[in-house]
């Protein structure tokens, strides 16, 4: 997320708030319990608020939420084996 957001943000105003909310929920669900997926209700509230206040479009918020969830997937992938 640290690399993806600044690269996109220079051209398109992706929602960092949505990315962080989605990343936190996905990481908690993966590490602790799938019950944490209910936290996406709060993440949805964050996303809705960003659109309702006019700070972002729906596409920018959805892209931010997707980037946050993708960050969790990348973080939880097993490391590559060392080269021979």
N, C-alpha and C positions, 0 to 999 in steps of 0.2 A: 504494500500500500504506500510505503514511503517513496517508492520509485514511480508508481503508477499515477498517483494524484498530481504531483507537480508537473509531470510530463503532459497530462491532459489539461490541467488547469490553465495553461498558458493560452490554449485555443478555445476551450469549452469549460464553462464554470460547473464542474462536477460537484456534487454535494458531499463534502467531507463529513458532515453530521450524519448523513445516511450511511456512509461507509463505516464509520466508527460504530454506530448503533448495530448494524448488521454483523460486523466483525465480532463484537463483544458477545452477542447472542449466539452466533454460530460456534465460537470458541468455547463458551460455557457449556453448550449442548454437547459438544464433542468430548470435552474433558470430564465433565461432571455427570450430567444426566440429560437424556433427551427431553425431559420435562422443561428444560430451559428454552426449548423452542417456542414455548408459550410467550417468551419475551419478545417475539416478533410482533406481538400486538403493540408493545411500547415502541418498538422500532418503526412500526407503521405509523404510529402517532407522530413520531419525529419527522418522518417523511412527509406526511400530510401537512404538518405545520410549516415546513419549508416551502411547500407549494402554495399553501393558503396565504402566507405572508408575502408571496411574490419574489422570494429570493432565488428560487430555482423553478425550472420546468419539470414536468413529470419525468421526462426522459433523463434529465440530469440526476434526479433523485433515484430513479431505478438503476441508472449506471453506477451511482455511488453505492447503493445497497448490493448490487452484484459484485462490485469490486471488493467490498468488505467480506462477503461470503467467500469469494475466490481466494482472498488472502488467507483465510482460515484453512482452506483446502491445501494451499501450497505449504503453509506452515506445518501441517500435520503429515505431509508426505514423508515417507522414509528417506533418509539421506542416501545419496548415490554412493556406490562402493568406491573405494580409492582406486586410482589407476594402477595397473600392474607395474 
